Amino acid sequence: MAKSGQITAATTSVIADNTATMTLAFFPLALVNLPIQHLLLYVVNLIFVGLLGVAYAAFIYWGKPNYSFSFKEIIGLNAVYLVYLCVMIFGVLKVI
């Protein structure tokens, strides 16, 4: 129940927050539309999707008891994503 006493507002807020976060977690797989012939690319994507899911769950479990992330938790999720981008650009795809 929300502070205002409305159950629907609280439910909508939680669903929207979780949907946005899981979209961020599964976005890397949506970018890759390759067959599994490129196994390294596939494995790196699966590892980082799992890592973002674990980080998300850890922040929910050990985070503050409210329905949003703290600034440090958002920085943590963004850091995991930036590591993913660096690994993909410099390690897997070897763009530079």
Secondary structure as GFF3:
##gff-version 3
##sequence-region A 1 96
A	DSSP	alpha_helix	7	31	.	.	.	ID=ss1
A	DSSP	alpha_helix	39	62	.	.	.	ID=ss2
A	DSSP	alpha_helix	71	86	.	.	.	ID=ss3
A	DSSP	pi_helix	87	92	.	.	.	ID=ss4
###
